[in-house]
Amino acid sequence: MRCSSTLVCAQFFLFACSNAAGDGESGPDDPASSTDATGESSGHADASSGGTSAATAASTAGTTAATATTSDTSEGSTSSWGEASSGSDGSTGAPDDAPVHIVVLGASTAAGKNLVEGGYSLEDSWVNRYAAFLDETRPGSTVTNLAVAGYLSYHALPDGTVNPPQFPAVDPAHNVTMALSSSPDAIIVNFPDGGALDDGATIEALVANYSLIADTAGAEGVEVWIATSQPNLVIDANQFAERAALRDAVFEAFGEFAIDFWSPFIDDQGNVVHINPYDDVHPDDVGHLLLFQQVQAAGIPEEVLP
């Protein structure tokens, strides 16, 4: 399916929220920073998202609305679909620099958990890098970040879904129904869901969650891209294998609509790399850069614009 949106805005709206528990992948409980519309730093707490950890740190709930600042995304990253220009895409006649509106659903990786605490910048997060990239190549584009640290895919299911009692209820402020209310061109889902696996969720159940999100959006003509699970430095061998199996299941279920968020963290020797040493769980600045490149390479704007 292909979709379009009449929403054209000049700014990004980044909503990086925090939650006290959920994905079971927390690092130290310290607030990350975001930049508000005035350029001042404002604190917000994040739980986690990445691989998983044995303990979940509590974090302070809250929602921060911020205007994304354009950062340098030229660090060796190039789009798989090339530079934007003032011409057309050669197939539909649509301008190849037309603005696009994308919503992100996810947990701490998408929220930029502990980047600031690790000595990096919130602008290094893959979401903010992608927002800056779209602003540069497709002026007027918007990225709405509904990610909440500590969340699982169960939180993002459509309104009216009744989850199993051992898992959290749907959050109507940060789910696919809310995402669709802004008439996006596409949705990106980034729930590593390691905590859900640790709490007894099956891989089949988690893939079913992603499918329900995608089917709900598809019914309204909106395409969904699903990011895979991610490794980190605090999981044991069994947890690593389980997360790898979830990765494979996402690839199998979603094909070209799956985004590889696993391989950027594995080096040639099979070691886990590019993890923030502050917590050994979440991506560092290079990790986020590599995730941004994975999203960029998906060529989402070309896929969804009419």
N, C-alpha and C positions, 0 to 999 in steps of 0.2 A: 504494500500500500504506500501511497505517497500523500503527503499532506502539506498544507500551507497555513500561514497565519497572517492576519492583517496587523498584528501588534508590531509597531515599530517604535522603539524607544532609543534615547540617546545615551542612557546609562545602564549599568548593570545593577541588579539587585541581588546581593549575596546574603543569604540568611544562614549563618553558621550557628547552630543551636547546640545545647548541651543537655545531657540527661544523666541521672545518677547511676543507672545500671542498664545492662542489656546485652551487648554483644560478647561480653566476657573477654575482651581483648585490651583492657586498660593498661596504660602506663601510669606514672606518678600523677597524682591528682592536682594538677596545676592548671590555672586558666591560660588558654591561648589568647592571643590578641588579634583584633581585627581593626580595620581602619574605617572610620565613619566618614560621612560625606564631607566633613570639615578637614579631614586628614589627621585628626587626633586619634591616638590609640585608645581603644576601649576593650576591656577584658571580657572574655567569655570562657566558660569551662567546657571541656570536651572529655568524653570518656574514651572510646576507642573504636578502631576498625582497622584491620590489617590482616594479621593471622589470628592468633589468640593468645591469651596469657592465663596463668592459673588463677589470678585474682583480678577482680574488677574494681577499679578505684571509683569512689564516689565523686561526683562532680556537680557543680551548681547549675541548676536549670535556668535557662534564659534564652532569648532569641535576640540576635543582633542584626539589624539591617545595616548594610554597608554598601557604599559605592565602590566598585572595583577600580583600582588604579591600574593604568596600563603599564605592564612591566616588559622588560626585554625578553622576547621569546626567540631570540636568534641564536641561542647557544647550541648550534649544530643541529637544530631541529627543522625539518622541512616537511611540508605537507605532501601527502601522497597524491593529492589531486592538484598540486601546483599553486602558483601565485594567483591571487584574484586580479582581475582586470576590469576595465569598463566595458568589455565586450559581452558576448553571450556564451552560454555553455556549449553551444554547437549542436544541441540535441532538442531542447525544448524552447529555445529562444529566451529563456529567463536570464537576467543578468547574473554573471558569476560572482558578483560582489553584493548580491541582494542580502539584506539582513535576515537573520534567523533567530528564533526564540527557542532556547533549550532549557529544560528543567532537569535538575539533578536530584535524585532520591538516593539516600545513602546514610552512612555512619561516619566514623571518625576520620577515615582516610579522606573522604570528600570534604569533611569539615576542617581539615588541616591540623589535626590533633598534634599538639606538642611541638610544632615547628618553631614557634617563638622560644619555647623553653629550651630547645636544642640549639639555639643560637642562629636560627634561620629566620625567614620572614614569612608571614602568612601569604604574601604574594607569590611565594614559591609553590603553593599548593597546586595540584593539577587543575582544580576547578578554576582558580584565579588565573593561572597561565592560559587556560583554554579561553576564558572570558576575554583576556587581553588580546589573544590571537584573533578571535572573532571580531573584536572591536577594530583591530588594525586592518584585517582583510575584508570585512563585511561591516562597514560602519552602520551603527544603528542596531546591531545585534544585541540580544540580551541573554544572560544566563541567570536563572533563578535557582539558588542552591537551597534545597529543603533538607539537606543532610543534618542529622542529629547524632552527636557522639553517643555511643552506647546502644544505638538502635539496631534492630534486626529487621529482616525482610517482612516479618509479621506485622510490624508497625505500619508498613507502607501499603498493605492490602486495601482494596476499595472499601468505602463506607458500607456498613452492613455486614461485613465479614465477621464471623464468630470464630475466634482462634481457639485451639486446644487450651485447656486450663493452665497448663504449665508454661505457656508462652504469653507474652504481653498482648494487650488489646490493640486494635488498630488506633492509630493517632490521626484523627481527621484533619489536623493542621499540617501534617507532613506525609501524606499518603498519595497514592496515584489519583484519587478523586480530587484532592487539592491541586495537584500538578496539572490536571486537565482543565481545571477552572480558569487557568490563565491562557488557554488556547495555544499551547506550545506547538512547535513544529516537530519536536522530538523530545524523548525522555531518555536519560542515561541513569541506569541503576547500578550503584556501587555498594553492595552489602557483602563483605567477605563472609559473614554468617558463621564464623568460627565458634562464637559463643553459643549459637543455636545448636551446632553439632555437639558441643560439650554438654549441653543441657538435654540431649537426647533426640534432637530433630534428625530425621533421616535425610539422606541426600535426595531421595525421591520427593519428600515433602517440601524441601527448599526449592527444588526445580519447579515444583507445582506452584509455589508462591510466585516465583519469577514469571511463570507462564500466566498466572492470573493477572499480574500487573500488566504484562504485555498484551494479553487478550482484552483487558478492560480499555487500555489505550487504543488498541487496534480497532475496537468497535466504534471509536470516534475518529478514526483515520489518522491516528498518531503512532509513528513508529517508536519502538523501544529498543535500546541497546543494553545488554546485560554484561557487566564486568564480572570476571571470574573471581574466585577466592584468591587470597594472598598468603604467602608464608611470612614468618617472622622468626626472631631468635629465641623465643621463650617456649615454643611448643616442643613436645617430645616427638619421638619417631612415629608413634601411632597417630597423633594429631596431625603431623605433617602428611602422612599417607591419606588420612581422611579428607583433608583439605585438597590434596591433589586429586582425589577421586571426585570431589565436588567440582573442581575445575574442569575435569574431563566431561562430567555430566552436562555442564553449562555449554561447553563446546559442541557436544553432540546435540543438545536440545535446540540451540539457537544459531548454530552455524555462523553465517556472515554477520549476524547481529550480536555475536559474543565478542567481547573485547578482552584481550589477554592481559590481565593484571597480575599474572604469576611469574612469567619468564623474566621480566625486568629485575626481579629480585634473586635470580639464580645465576651464579657465574659458571664458567666452563668446567669447574671442578665439582659443581653441584652444591656449592656453599651458598647460604643465604646472605645477601649483600644489600647495601643501600638502605639500611635500617637506622633510624635515629638512635644514637647511643644514649640519649636521654632516658629512653624507656625500653629499648630493644624490641619494640613492637611496631611502631608506625614508620612510614617512609621518611627518609631524610630528604634534603633538597634535591639530590640527584635522583632518588627514587620517584619523587613527585614529577620531576622533569621527564623521566622515562614513561611514567603513566600518562602525562600530557601528550607525549608523542604517540602513544598507543591510541588515544582518543582522536588525536588529530589525523592519524593515518586511516581511521575508519571512514573519513570523508562524509560525515553526517550531513553537512549542509547540502552537498550535491545530491545526496540520496533523497532528501525530503522536500526540497523546493520543487514546485510544479514546473 
